[in-house]
Amino acid sequence: MKIYFSPASPFVRKCMVVAHELGLESRIEKLPSAAAPVNRDRKIISSNPLGQVPTFFTDDGQVLYDSRVVCEYLNELGDGDLIPREGSRRWLALTEQSLADGILDAALLSRYEQALRPPEFRWESWVGGQMDKAKCGLDHFEAGMAGARAQAIDIGTLTLACALGYLDFRFADYGWRDGRPVLAAWFKEMSERPSIRATAPHA
């Protein structure tokens, strides 16, 4: 198996976290890439018209994207339970994955606005609106990350860990821990998990 890889991409990280959790990481070759929203990587586009990472290749040559599809494939391949098969656990895990992905989408859009757009064209209200999505999502997780849910390891909680890690990586001054002691304590413990430690983002 192969994956177009970026060490800074939280969505690639999510896939690799799942691979580590399932013992599949050693079977995945990391292909270098230069995915970007403006200067798009034609090498990736030849396999994925969106030109985004993660783009994943199965052993039989099938191309998979985006991270949700890749993670579901890995979970099935590894006969895992990171995506529960049925019932309320399944819908909770998938909904929390969607919320954490939304936090990541908002953070990435803010990052692009601040890092790629020329200063004279930057729209601070846009950034504010995107980061308010992140705030509302984090507040939701703060209220719900208690009891049995705090001990769950599934696609929802793993995606949340990647989202919080990305905020630390790209928005160190954002202060997402302020006023969220439950979430902060949960992430501190989650950060010691081998799959999270092994996939820490870097430039």
N, C-alpha and C positions, 0 to 999 in steps of 0.2 A: 504494500500500500504506500501511497505517496500523498503529500499535502503541500500545496503552495503555502509557504510559511513566512510569517513576520513576527519577530520576538516582541513587538509592541502591540500587536493586535489582540484585543480582548476576546474577539470571536474565535480566532485561531487558538488562543489559550483555552477557551472553553472546550474545544474539541480535544486538545491534548490532555486537559484535566480528566475528561471522561476516559480517554485512552489509558491514562495512568491508573485510574480507578479500576479498570477492567483488565489490567495487565497486558495491554496491547501496544503500549508505546514503542517498544523495541522493534515492532513490525512495520512502523511507519517511517518512511524516508522523508526528511524535511527538504523541500525544494526552495531555493532562494527566490525571492520575488521582490517587486518594487511597486506594489499596488498603491494607487493614488487616485483621488477623484478628478484631477486635472490632467496630469501627464500619466495616462493610463498605460499599464504594462501589457504590451501586445502579446507577450508570451502567455500571460494568463488568459487574455481574451480569446486566444485560439482554442481554449478548452471551455471557458466560461464567458459568455458574451458580456456579462456585467463587469468582468475584469477585477473581481474582488477576491479577497481571502476571507475565510478558507475556501479553497477549491481542492477537492479530494478525489483521489483515484483509487478505486478498488483493485484488488489483485486480478480481476477479470477485465479491467480496463474501463469500467463504468465511471463516469464523472459525476460527482455529487456536490451540491452546494444548496443552501447556505449552512451555517453552523447547526441549525436545528435538524436538518436532514442528515448531516454527517454524524451528529451525536446519536440520532436514532439508529443509524446504520451500525455504529460501533456498539451500541447497547445490545442490539440483536446479535451481532457477530460474537460478542463476548458473553452471550446468554446472561446479561445483567439485569438488574432491577432498578437501574438509575432512572428509567422511565417506567413507572408502574404500569402494568398491563390493563388494569381495569379499576373501576370504582372511584370513590372520592379521592383516594391518594393520587390517582393518575391525573385527575382534573386539577387538583391543587398544585401538583408539581409542574404541570404544563402551563398553568396560569401564572405561577410565580416565575417560571422561565420567561414567559412573555413580558412580564413587568420588568424583570431585571434586564432583559434585552432592550426594552424601551428606555431604561435609564442609560444603558450604554449608547444607544442610538442618539439620545439627546446630548450626552457628553461628547460623542464624536463630532456631531454637528457644531457644537460649541468650539471644539478644538480646531476644526477646519476654519471656522469663521475667524478665530483669533490668530491662527498660525499661517494660513494660506491666503486669506483675502488681503489685498493691499490695505494699509491702514486707513486711507481716505474713504474706503468703501465699507468699512466694518459697521455692522449694525448691532449696537450694544443691547438694544431692546430684544433683538432676536436671541442673543446669547442669554439674556435674562429669562426669556420665555422657555428656552430649552432647559436651563438649569433649574427652573421652577418645576418642570416635569420630574427631574431627578429628585428634587426636594420632596415632592409629594409621594413619589415612589418609596423613598427612604423612610418617610414617616409611616407609610403603610407597613413596611417591613418591621420597623421599630415596634409597632403595636402588635404584630403577629408573631414575632420571633421569641416565643416562650414555650415552656413545657416540652411536649414531645416533638414539636416542630423544630425546636432548637437542636435536637439530636439527629434529625433526619439528614441523610446523605442521598440526594437525588438531583435530577436535572435542574430543579428550581433553586435549591440551596447552592449548588455548585456554580450556577450562572450568577447568582447574587454575589458569591465570593469573588468571581472574576470582575463584576461591576465595581465592587468596592476597591479591589486592587487597582483597577484602572483609574478610579478617582484619586487614589493615593499617588499613582504614577504620573498622571497628567495634570491634576488639579490639587497639588499638595497644600495650597492655601485655602481650599474650599471649606475645610473644617466640617466634613460630613458627620464626624463623631459628636459634635457639639449638640447637646440636648438629646442624644440617642445612646444612652448608656447600655441598653440591652443589645442593640445592634453592634456597638463597639466591642463589647465583651464577647459576643458570638464570633465576630470576625477575628478577634485576637486568637481565640481557640482554633477556629477553622484554618487560620494561616499556618498552623503547625502541622497540618495534614500533609503527608508526603506529596500528594498530587499537586497541592497548591504551592508548596515550597519549590518543587521541581520546575514549575512553569512560570515563575515570577517574571513580569515583563521587564524589558530593558530596551534601550534605544539601539 
